[in-house]
Amino acid sequence: MRVRYWTGLSALVLSLGVTACSDGDTDQTFPPLDYGYLSQIHLNVASIDVQDEAPAAPVSLSAKAPVAPDQALKTMANQRLVASGTSGKADFIIKQAYLNRVGDNVVTGAMDVQLNIADEGNQHTGFVHARITHKLDAGDRDPTSRKELYTLTSQMMQDMNVELEFQIRKKLLSWMTDATGTPIVNGGVQQQALGAPGTEPAPVTPAAPQTLTTPPSAGASAASGTAAAAPTVPPSVPDAIFPTGSDAETTPPVQRSPQPGILKLPSTDTSTTH
């Protein structure tokens, strides 16, 4: 009886293990998408309202994703859009956000948002529209798994962060401010490099070109790579070895006659031998 009990328990554990393996990412945890590391976009309004008006799609995979696309858009708006003014308002409207399966191993997604600006009298003064689409080919993996849907949502949000900021800087620059609420003029805050406290940066004066007032000497020519020939000066004192000059000189020799008594004529013999 005891053996049968343990056998049944083992079979139950094995069955649960097989079930868990059949859905590999059921117990996986995915970090929340965060955009706090990106630069904030300060707007000259007193408040920013985030509205989700995306229609529900019956075949959408958004609900299965670890982070739904519309939730990622709300996080982005709350972290990056900052109200730095004293009047007026902005409405961040999510018009579309979904993930769909296309074919056997492909999933697609789309995001569509609009940012409206109203002045103190609630008069509509400007807006921007940003839309992105993305496709993910899962290959031999399950395209509807939570891991693939998380990857697709992350890629879509990278595109949306770039597109939204580009549209705001292009069309709503007059409504942008810095972190202190000062309006941004000519596309950005002017900056100037400062010196030590209490001093002003000294202007940089270019060095004057050097000019030569005297002709270059022989030493200067050698330094510049041109060897100057040394002048030949005849010595004032005779050389001890060659008093009359170098042995290489071509002075013609002087012919002299021998002293008397040195040369003798050959003797003459008149006898003849037959």
Secondary structure in CASP SS format (residue, H / E / C, confidence):
PFRMAT SS
TARGET T0000
AUTHOR 0000-0000-0000
METHOD secondary structure of the structure
MODEL  1
M C 1.00
R H 1.00
V H 1.00
R H 1.00
Y H 1.00
W H 1.00
T H 1.00
G H 1.00
L H 1.00
S H 1.00
A H 1.00
L H 1.00
V H 1.00
L H 1.00
S H 1.00
L H 1.00
G H 1.00
V H 1.00
T H 1.00
A H 1.00
C H 1.00
S H 1.00
D C 1.00
G C 1.00
D C 1.00
T C 1.00
D C 1.00
Q C 1.00
T C 1.00
F C 1.00
P C 1.00
P C 1.00
L C 1.00
D C 1.00
Y C 1.00
G C 1.00
Y C 1.00
L C 1.00
S C 1.00
Q C 1.00
I E 1.00
H E 1.00
L E 1.00
N C 1.00
V C 1.00
A C 1.00
S E 1.00
I E 1.00
D E 1.00
V E 1.00
Q E 1.00
D E 1.00
E C 1.00
A C 1.00
P C 1.00
A C 1.00
A C 1.00
P C 1.00
V C 1.00
S C 1.00
L C 1.00
S H 1.00
A H 1.00
K H 1.00
A C 1.00
P C 1.00
V C 1.00
A C 1.00
P H 1.00
D H 1.00
Q H 1.00
A H 1.00
L H 1.00
K H 1.00
T H 1.00
M H 1.00
A H 1.00
N H 1.00
Q H 1.00
R H 1.00
L E 1.00
V E 1.00
A E 1.00
S C 1.00
G C 1.00
T C 1.00
S C 1.00
G C 1.00
K E 1.00
A E 1.00
D E 1.00
F E 1.00
I E 1.00
I E 1.00
K E 1.00
Q E 1.00
A E 1.00
Y E 1.00
L E 1.00
N E 1.00
R E 1.00
V E 1.00
G C 1.00
D C 1.00
N C 1.00
V E 1.00
V E 1.00
T E 1.00
G E 1.00
A E 1.00
M E 1.00
D E 1.00
V E 1.00
Q E 1.00
L E 1.00
N E 1.00
I E 1.00
A E 1.00
D C 1.00
E C 1.00
G C 1.00
N C 1.00
Q C 1.00
H E 1.00
T E 1.00
G E 1.00
F E 1.00
V E 1.00
H E 1.00
A E 1.00
R E 1.00
I E 1.00
T E 1.00
H E 1.00
K E 1.00
L E 1.00
D E 1.00
A C 1.00
G C 1.00
D C 1.00
R C 1.00
D C 1.00
P C 1.00
T C 1.00
S C 1.00
R H 1.00
K H 1.00
E H 1.00
L H 1.00
Y H 1.00
T H 1.00
L H 1.00
T H 1.00
S H 1.00
Q H 1.00
M H 1.00
M H 1.00
Q H 1.00
D H 1.00
M H 1.00
N H 1.00
V H 1.00
E H 1.00
L H 1.00
E H 1.00
F H 1.00
Q H 1.00
I H 1.00
R H 1.00
K H 1.00
K H 1.00
L C 1.00
L H 1.00
S H 1.00
W H 1.00
M E 1.00
T E 1.00
D C 1.00
A C 1.00
T C 1.00
G C 1.00
T C 1.00
P E 1.00
I C 1.00
V C 1.00
N C 1.00
G C 1.00
G C 1.00
V C 1.00
Q C 1.00
Q C 1.00
Q C 1.00
A C 1.00
L C 1.00
G C 1.00
A C 1.00
P C 1.00
G C 1.00
T C 1.00
E C 1.00
P C 1.00
A C 1.00
P C 1.00
V C 1.00
T C 1.00
P C 1.00
A C 1.00
A C 1.00
P C 1.00
Q C 1.00
T C 1.00
L C 1.00
T C 1.00
T C 1.00
P C 1.00
P C 1.00
S C 1.00
A H 1.00
G H 1.00
A H 1.00
S H 1.00
A H 1.00
A H 1.00
S C 1.00
G C 1.00
T C 1.00
A C 1.00
A C 1.00
A C 1.00
A C 1.00
P C 1.00
T C 1.00
V C 1.00
P C 1.00
P C 1.00
S C 1.00
V C 1.00
P C 1.00
D C 1.00
A C 1.00
I C 1.00
F C 1.00
P C 1.00
T C 1.00
G C 1.00
S C 1.00
D C 1.00
A C 1.00
E C 1.00
T C 1.00
T C 1.00
P C 1.00
P C 1.00
V C 1.00
Q C 1.00
R C 1.00
S C 1.00
P C 1.00
Q C 1.00
P C 1.00
G C 1.00
I C 1.00
L C 1.00
K C 1.00
L C 1.00
P C 1.00
S C 1.00
T C 1.00
D C 1.00
T C 1.00
S C 1.00
T C 1.00
T C 1.00
H C 1.00
END
